[in-house]
Amino acid sequence: MSDLHHDISHDQYAVRSKKLEEMRAGGFDPFRANAQQTHFSAEALKAHVDGQDNTVSVKVAGRLVVIRDMGKSQFVKILDQEGQIQLYVKKDVIGDEPYAAFKKIDLGDIIGAEGTLFKSKTGEVTVRVEKYTLVSKALRPLPEKWHGLTDSEQVYRQRYLDLIVNPESRARLMMRSRIVASIRQTLASRKFIEVETPVLEGVAGGAAARPFVTHHNALGSDFYLRIALELRLKRLLVGGYDRVFEIGRIFRNEGVSRKHNPEFTMLEVYQAYSDFQGMMELIKAIFHDLCREVIGTFEIKHAASGEMINFAGDWRTVRYFDLIDAAVGFKLSELRSAPDYAARATEAARTLGLDIHSGWQPFEIVNEIFSKKIEPTLIQPTFVTHLPKELCPLAKLNQEDAGLIDVFELCIGGMEVAPAYSEQNDPFVQRQMFEQQAGEEQQKMDTDFLLALEHGMPPAGGMGVGIDRLCILLTGAESIRDVILFPSLRPSDAK
């Protein structure tokens, strides 16, 4: 924030504080007032009947964002949850004293108003105010709409100001809420049960990620903020919850980037007696409902490339190693059991311009090719299936090739949106997979989960959907921070 803006803000704070003191001295305290609200702005706009001005009464409330003073009358606009509506405040209607008080109201103040609806000369549905109430005094001014909130740090630190002055940001974050509500409705219609599982875990399991650690004073033990929902939800499959899901916060103590935030929202869903192919049908249904009910179209423009993404047609299904072979230009997949597989994979990756570490395992080298050279090109909905088993210890091994797992990664817009598995329910194979992963320090052994599996878990399909990435895709946002109300930031010294 510039020194000039700071000085202006400081001066206005003093002026507005004095107005508040004068109100209180006169016997009125806006912070003790309230106002009824019968209509949000959008509802009020729809309630007007053409040709029948001043016949529909409404009570609206919101923040003053526009004031046009015309002497003995004012046209103002207030902002509420659903948008803006214009008010017409006339001295002859509300009276001399109330009008004199209204003229002292500032931009940013919050008011309630009641009156009747009419169309102005410009054709805008407007409330002809008969009575108003000031219910909150804004002691600090709003930033200028186009120039006052361009500092990205301020946008994220003071999200409340961003929501007031930037309609694009407001609409994007409102859409996020509608996206989550639609997903819940789709799953509920298919008899999935929504649950809540612990955020604090004794073992950070269900994914390969660095956890946040905290100390539980009452229990005298260190706990981890969860890095996945998976192992708790699978315990519920054991317990007889055949269709279960959670939309919850996940914490991974890792880097921050355009697509990554250390705290993010994940949908995980599990369906007994299904598999990864059943999850294909489910994610299509989720997207189709989102397109129909929230987005309003089955085609959206990919922000980076400008390509139109079509959700209505057939979604491509392709095997992981078919994509790898095409990228490197030869049948690398046929060398997976060869002694020189690692060397051939390294040579192929470096030929593609990738930096490969000398200690990497072959599956890590191949996955670097996929993540850097293939995934960014997958703009249309694509199910990438049958990945190397080392990439996920919780999925079922493929019956025809034990080096692969029955999974898919759904890639859209050049990024992974939803991985899904045929879930491993053999406790002996699961223990073996955990032990291999634990040796690589990628996954801690959750022995209680293995105990649960030994009681019998039905075959199941499971899927995770990153809500933040989904919102980036569907809203055209540039960064994950644009679709999170309060993203992770370095602490500020600003007071």
C-alpha positions in Angstrom: 0.0 0.0 0.0 1.4 3.4 -1.0 2.1 6.1 1.6 -0.4 8.3 -0.2 -3.2 5.7 0.1 -2.2 5.1 3.7 -2.5 8.9 4.5 -5.9 9.1 2.7 -7.1 6.1 4.6 -5.9 7.5 7.9 -7.6 10.9 7.2 -10.9 9.2 6.3 -10.7 7.0 9.4 -10.6 10.2 11.5 -13.5 11.8 9.6 -15.7 8.6 9.8 -14.8 8.1 13.5 -16.0 11.6 14.2 -19.3 11.0 12.4 -19.8 7.9 14.6 -19.2 9.9 17.7 -21.7 12.5 16.6 -24.3 9.8 16.0 -23.8 8.3 19.4 -23.9 11.7 21.0 -27.3 12.2 19.3 -28.6 9.0 20.7 -28.1 6.6 17.8 -25.5 3.8 17.6 -25.5 2.0 14.3 -23.8 -1.0 15.8 -26.9 -1.6 18.0 -29.3 -1.4 15.1 -30.6 -4.1 12.8 -32.7 -4.4 9.7 -35.1 -7.0 8.3 -34.3 -8.5 4.9 -37.1 -10.1 2.9 -35.3 -10.3 -0.4 -31.7 -10.7 -1.7 -30.9 -8.3 -4.5 -31.4 -10.9 -7.3 -34.7 -11.9 -5.7 -35.9 -8.3 -5.6 -35.0 -7.7 -9.2 -37.0 -10.8 -10.3 -40.0 -9.7 -8.1 -40.7 -6.6 -10.1 -43.7 -6.9 -12.5 -43.4 -5.0 -15.7 -46.0 -2.2 -15.9 -46.7 -2.4 -12.2 -44.3 0.1 -10.6 -44.6 0.6 -6.8 -46.8 -2.4 -6.2 -44.3 -4.9 -4.8 -42.8 -4.1 -1.4 -39.3 -5.4 -0.4 -36.9 -5.1 2.4 -33.2 -5.3 1.3 -29.9 -4.8 3.0 -26.3 -4.5 2.0 -23.1 -2.4 1.7 -23.2 0.9 -0.1 -20.9 0.7 -3.1 -22.2 3.5 -5.3 -23.6 6.9 -4.4 -24.9 9.5 -6.9 -26.0 12.6 -5.1 -28.6 14.7 -7.0 -29.3 17.3 -4.3 -32.8 16.4 -3.0 -32.5 12.8 -4.0 -29.9 10.1 -4.4 -29.4 7.0 -6.5 -27.3 4.5 -4.5 -26.4 0.9 -5.0 -26.0 -1.7 -2.3 -24.1 -5.0 -2.5 -25.4 -8.2 -0.8 -24.7 -11.9 -1.2 -26.4 -12.2 -4.6 -25.2 -8.9 -6.2 -26.2 -5.3 -6.4 -29.5 -3.4 -6.4 -30.2 0.3 -6.9 -32.1 2.4 -4.3 -33.7 5.7 -4.9 -33.7 7.9 -1.8 -35.8 11.1 -2.0 -36.0 13.8 0.6 -39.8 14.3 0.0 -40.4 10.6 0.7 -38.3 9.8 3.8 -38.4 13.2 5.4 -36.0 16.1 6.1 -34.1 14.7 9.1 -33.7 11.2 7.8 -32.5 12.6 4.5 -30.0 14.9 6.1 -28.6 11.9 8.0 -28.5 9.8 4.9 -26.4 12.4 3.1 -23.8 11.8 5.8 -23.5 8.1 5.1 -20.3 7.0 3.4 -19.4 4.4 0.8 -18.8 1.1 2.6 -21.5 1.7 5.2 -24.1 -1.1 5.6 -27.8 -0.2 5.5 -31.2 -1.8 5.4 -33.9 -0.2 3.3 -37.6 -0.9 2.6 -39.8 0.4 -0.1 -41.4 -0.5 -3.4 -40.0 -1.6 -6.8 -40.1 0.5 -9.9 -38.1 0.9 -13.1 -36.0 4.0 -13.5 -35.9 6.0 -16.7 -32.9 3.9 -17.8 -34.9 0.7 -17.3 -33.2 -0.4 -14.1 -35.3 -2.1 -11.4 -34.9 0.1 -8.3 -36.2 0.3 -4.7 -38.1 3.5 -4.0 -37.0 3.8 -0.4 -39.6 4.7 2.2 -37.4 3.9 5.2 -33.8 3.1 5.9 -31.6 2.1 8.8 -27.8 2.4 9.1 -26.7 -0.9 10.7 -22.9 -0.7 10.5 -20.5 2.2 10.1 -17.4 1.5 7.9 -14.6 3.4 9.6 -12.1 2.6 6.8 -12.8 3.5 3.1 -13.1 0.9 0.4 -10.2 0.6 -2.1 -10.8 2.1 -5.5 -12.5 -0.5 -7.7 -9.9 -0.6 -10.4 -6.8 0.8 -8.8 -7.0 0.3 -5.1 -6.7 -3.5 -4.8 -4.2 -4.6 -7.4 -1.5 -5.8 -4.9 -1.9 -9.6 -5.0 -0.8 -10.0 -1.4 -3.5 -7.5 -0.3 -6.1 -9.4 -2.4 -5.4 -12.6 -0.5 -4.7 -11.1 2.9 -7.8 -8.9 2.9 -10.1 -11.2 0.9 -13.1 -9.4 2.3 -12.1 -6.3 0.3 -11.4 -8.4 -2.8 -15.0 -9.8 -2.5 -16.4 -6.3 -2.2 -14.7 -4.6 -5.1 -13.8 -7.4 -7.5 -16.9 -9.0 -9.0 -14.9 -11.6 -10.9 -13.3 -12.9 -7.7 -16.7 -12.8 -6.0 -18.4 -14.8 -8.7 -15.5 -17.3 -8.9 -15.6 -18.0 -5.2 -19.4 -18.2 -5.2 -19.2 -20.7 -7.9 -16.9 -22.8 -5.8 -19.7 -23.2 -3.2 -22.1 -24.2 -5.9 -19.7 -26.8 -7.2 -19.3 -28.4 -3.8 -23.1 -28.3 -3.3 -23.7 -30.0 -6.7 -21.2 -32.8 -5.9 -22.9 -33.5 -2.6 -26.3 -33.6 -4.3 -25.0 -36.0 -7.0 -23.5 -38.4 -4.4 -26.6 -38.2 -2.1 -28.8 -39.1 -5.1 -26.7 -42.3 -5.5 -27.1 -43.2 -1.8 -23.6 -42.2 -0.7 -23.3 -41.3 3.0 -21.3 -38.2 3.9 -19.1 -38.6 7.0 -16.4 -36.7 8.9 -13.1 -38.3 10.0 -10.3 -37.0 12.3 -8.0 -34.3 11.2 -5.4 -35.4 13.8 -3.9 -38.8 13.1 -1.4 -40.9 15.0 0.0 -42.2 11.7 0.2 -40.0 8.5 -1.1 -42.6 6.0 -3.0 -42.8 2.8 -0.5 -40.9 0.6 3.2 -40.2 0.1 3.6 -36.7 1.5 5.4 -34.8 4.3 3.0 -34.1 7.2 2.6 -31.2 9.6 3.3 -32.4 13.2 1.6 -31.1 16.3 1.6 -32.2 20.0 -1.5 -33.3 21.8 -1.1 -32.1 25.3 -3.9 -34.1 26.9 -2.7 -37.4 25.3 1.0 -36.6 25.6 1.7 -37.6 22.0 2.7 -36.1 18.7 0.0 -36.2 16.1 -0.1 -35.4 12.4 -2.5 -33.3 10.4 -4.0 -35.8 7.9 -2.5 -36.1 4.5 -5.4 -38.1 3.1 -8.8 -39.4 4.0 -8.4 -42.8 2.5 -7.6 -45.2 5.4 -10.4 -43.9 7.7 -13.0 -44.2 5.0 -11.9 -47.7 4.1 -12.4 -48.7 7.7 -16.0 -47.6 7.2 -16.2 -50.0 4.3 -15.2 -52.7 6.7 -17.8 -51.5 9.1 -20.6 -51.8 6.6 -20.9 -48.3 5.1 -21.1 -49.5 1.5 -21.1 -46.0 -0.1 -19.3 -43.3 1.7 -17.6 -40.0 1.0 -16.0 -37.0 2.8 -15.2 -33.5 1.5 -12.4 -32.5 3.9 -9.3 -30.4 4.5 -6.0 -32.1 3.8 -2.6 -30.8 5.0 0.7 -31.5 3.2 3.9 -29.8 4.4 5.2 -29.2 1.0 5.7 -26.5 -1.6 3.5 -23.7 -2.7 2.8 -23.1 -6.4 0.1 -22.2 -8.9 -1.4 -25.6 -8.4 -0.4 -26.4 -4.9 -1.4 -25.1 -1.5 -0.3 -26.8 1.8 -3.9 -26.9 3.0 -6.4 -28.0 0.4 -9.8 -29.6 0.0 -10.3 -33.1 -1.2 -13.3 -35.3 -2.1 -12.7 -38.9 -1.4 -15.5 -41.4 -2.3 -15.6 -45.2 -1.9 -18.2 -47.6 -3.3 -18.3 -51.3 -2.2 -18.7 -53.9 -5.0 -17.4 -51.5 -7.6 -13.9 -50.9 -9.1 -11.9 -48.2 -10.9 -14.2 -48.6 -14.0 -17.2 -47.9 -11.8 -15.5 -44.7 -10.7 -15.2 -43.7 -14.3 -19.0 -43.7 -14.6 -19.3 -41.8 -11.3 -16.9 -39.0 -12.1 -18.6 -38.6 -15.5 -21.9 -38.2 -13.7 -20.4 -35.6 -11.3 -19.1 -33.6 -14.2 -22.3 -33.8 -16.2 -24.3 -32.6 -13.2 -21.9 -29.7 -12.7 -22.1 -28.7 -16.4 -25.9 -28.9 -16.4 -26.6 -27.3 -13.0 -23.7 -25.0 -12.2 -21.6 -24.1 -15.3 -24.6 -24.1 -17.7 -22.7 -25.5 -20.6 -20.9 -28.8 -21.5 -18.0 -26.8 -23.2 -15.6 -24.5 -21.4 -12.5 -22.7 -22.7 -9.1 -23.9 -21.4 -7.6 -20.7 -20.0 -4.0 -21.5 -21.0 -4.4 -22.8 -24.5 -7.8 -21.4 -25.5 -8.9 -24.9 -26.6 -12.5 -25.8 -25.9 -12.9 -28.7 -23.5 -15.9 -30.9 -24.3 -17.5 -32.8 -21.4 -20.4 -34.1 -23.4 -18.7 -36.4 -25.8 -16.8 -39.7 -25.3 -13.9 -39.4 -22.8 -10.7 -40.9 -24.0 -9.3 -43.9 -22.2 -5.6 -44.8 -22.8 -3.0 -46.9 -21.0 -0.2 -45.1 -19.2 2.6 -47.0 -20.9 1.0 -46.5 -24.4 1.5 -42.7 -23.7 5.0 -43.3 -22.5 6.0 -45.3 -25.5 4.5 -42.7 -27.9 6.4 -39.9 -26.1 9.8 -41.6 -26.2 9.4 -43.0 -29.7 10.0 -46.7 -28.9 8.5 -49.6 -26.8 10.0 -48.7 -23.5 7.2 -50.6 -21.8 8.5 -53.9 -23.2 11.9 -53.4 -21.4 10.4 -53.2 -17.9 11.9 -56.5 -16.9 15.2 -56.0 -18.8 18.4 -55.4 -16.8 19.1 -52.1 -18.5 15.5 -50.7 -18.1 16.6 -47.9 -15.8 19.4 -46.9 -18.1 17.1 -46.9 -21.2 14.5 -44.9 -19.3 17.1 -42.4 -18.2 18.4 -42.0 -21.7 14.9 -41.5 -23.1 14.0 -38.9 -20.4 17.2 -37.0 -21.0 16.6 -37.0 -24.7 13.3 -35.3 -24.0 15.2 -32.6 -22.1 14.4 -33.8 -18.5 16.8 -33.6 -15.6 17.0 -37.1 -14.1 18.6 -37.7 -10.7 21.1 -40.6 -10.6 19.4 -42.3 -7.6 15.9 -42.4 -9.1 14.1 -45.7 -9.5 12.8 -46.6 -13.0 9.1 -45.9 -12.1 10.2 -42.4 -10.9 12.0 -41.7 -14.2 9.0 -42.9 -16.2 6.6 -40.9 -14.2 8.8 -37.8 -14.7 8.3 -38.3 -18.4 4.5 -38.5 -17.9 4.2 -35.6 -15.5 6.4 -33.2 -17.5 5.9 -34.2 -21.1 2.5 -35.9 -21.3 0.1 -34.7 -18.7 0.4 -31.0 -19.7 -0.8 -32.0 -23.2 -4.0 -33.8 -22.0 -6.5 -31.0 -22.4 -9.6 -33.1 -23.2 -11.0 -35.4 -20.5 -8.6 -38.4 -20.5 -8.6 -41.5 -18.3 -5.0 -42.7 -18.1 -5.1 -46.3 -16.8 -2.8 -49.1 -15.5 0.0 -47.2 -13.8 3.2 -48.8 -12.3 2.4 -50.5 -9.0 5.0 -48.4 -7.1 3.0 -45.2 -7.6 0.2 -46.4 -5.2 0.5 -49.1 -2.6 -3.3 -49.1 -1.9 -4.6 -50.2 -5.3 -5.2 -53.7 -6.6 -2.6 -55.3 -8.8 -3.6 -56.0 -12.3 -4.4 -59.7 -12.8 -2.6 -59.8 -16.2 0.4 -57.8 -15.3 1.4 -57.7 -11.6 3.7 -54.7 -12.2 0.7 -52.5 -12.9 -2.3 -51.5 -10.9 -6.0 -51.2 -11.7 -6.3 -47.4 -11.6 -6.9 -44.3 -13.6 -5.8 -40.7 -13.4 -8.3 -38.4 -14.9 -6.5 -35.6 -16.7 -8.3 -32.5 -17.9 -6.8 -29.1 -18.9 -3.3 -30.4 -18.6 -3.5 -31.5 -15.0 -4.6 -34.5 -12.9 -8.1 -33.8 -11.5 -9.1 -37.2 -10.1 -7.2 -40.5 -9.4 -9.3 -43.6 -8.8 -8.4 -47.2 -7.9 -9.8 -50.7 -7.6 -9.0 -50.8 -3.9 -6.7 -53.4 -2.5 -8.5 -55.6 0.0 -6.1 -58.4 0.4 -4.4 -57.8 3.8 -1.3 -59.9 2.9 -0.7 -58.0 -0.3 -1.5 -54.7 1.4 1.1 -55.4 4.2 3.7 -56.3 1.6 3.0 -53.1 -0.4 3.3 -51.0 2.8 6.6 -52.7 3.7 8.1 -51.9 0.3 6.9 -48.3 0.6 8.1 -48.0 4.2 11.5 -49.0 3.1 11.5 -46.1 0.7 10.2 -43.8 3.5 7.2 -43.0 1.4 4.4 -44.4 3.6 4.3 -45.2 7.3 2.8 -48.5 8.3 -0.7 -48.2 9.6 -1.0 -51.5 11.5 -4.5 -50.7 12.7 -5.7 -50.4 9.1 -4.1 -53.8 8.3 -6.0 -55.2 11.3 -9.2 -53.7 9.9 -8.5 -55.4 6.5 -8.1 -58.7 8.3 -11.7 -58.5 9.4 -12.7 -58.4 5.7 -13.2 -55.4 3.4 -15.5 -55.8 0.4 -14.1 -55.1 -3.1 -14.5 -51.4 -3.8 -13.8 -48.6 -6.2 -12.3 -45.4 -4.6 -11.6 -42.0 -6.0 -10.2 -38.7 -5.0 -11.1 -35.3 -6.5 -9.1 -32.2 -5.7 -11.8 -29.6 -5.2 -9.4 -26.7 -5.6 -8.0 -28.0 -8.9 -11.5 -28.7 -10.1 -12.5 -25.1 -9.4 -9.4 -23.8 -11.3 -10.5 -25.8 -14.3 -14.2 -24.9 -14.2 -13.7 -21.2 -13.4 -10.7 -20.5 -15.5 -8.7 -19.2 -12.5 -5.0 -18.6 -12.9 -3.9 -19.9 -9.6 -5.1 -22.1 -6.8 -5.0 -19.1 -4.5 -7.8 -17.6 -6.6 -10.2 -20.4 -5.7 -9.4 -20.6 -2.0 -11.0 -18.0 0.2 -8.1 -17.7 2.5 -4.9 -19.3 1.0 -1.8 -20.0 3.0 0.5 -16.9 3.1 3.6 -15.9 5.0 2.7 -14.1 8.3 2.4 -10.4 7.8 3.8 -7.8 10.1 1.1 -5.3 9.1 -1.1 -4.2 12.0 
